[in-house]
Amino acid sequence: MLPPLFGAPWEKEPPPHGVVTHTLAESERPRVVYEYEVRGDKTFPLGLLHRDRAWFADPEGAQNILAYQRRHEISYTVRLHSLRRPSLDLWESYGWTILD
């Protein structure tokens, strides 16, 4: 079976640049998991994890936000997985960029 053209079959447009979709087997749930990296130098928007149904792809991501939370002048990258397609505009409104 070929993967859907734009990640999830219900999506009408491709995901933002830098976002990779993984189509899982029929027996697996959820069927699509998004993988992407975000970079920013502001406080990490934890609320977006809930909104995107996202989690850190590795333990270093969680450690990074704890280590850099008070040091706004340092830009850092966090790798995430999510069940929803991330909103490029929403991440940017918090001062974070989805990387290519």
SESE-780065 format. One line per 5 residues: number of its first residue (from 1); their letters; for each residue z, x, y of C-alpha. Coordinates in Angstrom, 3 decimals. Layout:
<sedrens>
NUM> a> Z,X,Y ~ ...
</sedrens>
This chain:
<sedrens>
1> mlppl> 0.000,0.000,0.000 ~ -0.939,1.350,3.430 ~ 1.733,1.473,6.150 ~ 1.407,-1.035,9.009 ~ -0.709,0.113,11.938
6> fgapw> 2.086,-0.015,14.529 ~ 5.242,0.526,12.486 ~ 6.662,-2.930,11.998 ~ 4.101,-5.617,11.117 ~ 5.293,-7.901,13.953
11> ekepp> 4.709,-5.335,16.711 ~ 1.719,-5.840,18.963 ~ 1.562,-2.327,20.422 ~ 2.284,1.196,19.217 ~ 5.744,2.743,19.673
16> phgvv> 6.367,5.044,22.662 ~ 5.228,8.660,22.457 ~ 7.623,10.762,20.435 ~ 8.796,7.870,18.267 ~ 7.934,8.141,14.563
21> thtla> 8.110,5.128,12.279 ~ 8.907,5.378,8.581 ~ 7.679,2.488,6.457 ~ 9.913,2.004,3.446 ~ 9.045,0.575,0.046
26> eserp> 9.044,-3.186,-0.503 ~ 12.330,-2.986,-2.389 ~ 14.083,-1.127,0.423 ~ 15.669,-2.772,3.439 ~ 15.166,-2.376,6.328
31> rvvye> 11.443,-1.831,6.042 ~ 10.963,0.303,9.174 ~ 13.201,3.046,10.553 ~ 12.349,4.701,13.875 ~ 13.067,8.379,14.389
36> yevrg> 13.084,9.936,17.854 ~ 14.792,12.440,20.132 ~ 16.203,11.729,23.558 ~ 17.040,14.270,26.252 ~ 19.247,13.805,29.270
41> dktfp> 21.924,15.307,31.454 ~ 23.870,12.165,32.270 ~ 26.579,10.403,30.282 ~ 25.127,9.333,26.944 ~ 24.424,5.567,26.956
46> lgllh> 26.358,4.546,23.858 ~ 25.514,0.898,24.526 ~ 21.873,1.649,23.768 ~ 22.849,2.656,20.239 ~ 24.091,-0.887,19.711
51> rdraw> 21.063,-2.444,21.432 ~ 18.564,-0.421,19.356 ~ 20.704,-0.624,16.191 ~ 20.605,3.173,16.240 ~ 22.676,6.001,14.805
56> fadpe> 22.736,9.778,15.072 ~ 20.293,11.459,12.700 ~ 22.702,14.338,12.122 ~ 26.359,15.180,12.866 ~ 25.324,17.586,15.621
61> gaqni> 24.114,14.654,17.728 ~ 27.538,13.081,17.852 ~ 29.136,16.469,18.498 ~ 26.694,17.120,21.345 ~ 27.587,13.972,23.233
66> layqr> 31.287,14.699,22.864 ~ 30.912,18.323,23.954 ~ 28.651,17.614,26.931 ~ 30.041,14.262,28.070 ~ 31.845,15.810,31.039
71> rheis> 29.220,18.463,31.857 ~ 26.472,16.458,33.573 ~ 24.533,19.461,34.815 ~ 23.547,20.515,31.277 ~ 20.608,18.773,29.646
76> ytvrl> 20.857,18.218,25.902 ~ 18.871,16.617,23.114 ~ 20.051,14.088,20.535 ~ 18.045,13.017,17.483 ~ 18.391,9.337,16.541
81> hslrr> 17.314,6.835,13.892 ~ 17.110,3.138,14.699 ~ 16.156,-0.213,13.227 ~ 14.648,-1.457,16.480 ~ 11.885,0.040,18.495
86> psldl> 13.477,1.990,21.378 ~ 12.735,0.871,24.915 ~ 11.273,3.776,26.904 ~ 12.031,2.072,30.228 ~ 15.621,1.281,29.284
91> wesyg> 16.371,4.846,28.167 ~ 14.805,6.173,31.382 ~ 16.910,3.796,33.478 ~ 19.979,5.630,32.131 ~ 18.465,9.037,32.944
96> wtild> 17.321,9.825,29.395 ~ 13.807,10.563,28.149 ~ 12.312,9.948,24.705 ~ 10.645,13.220,23.755 ~ 7.138,13.585,22.320
</sedrens>
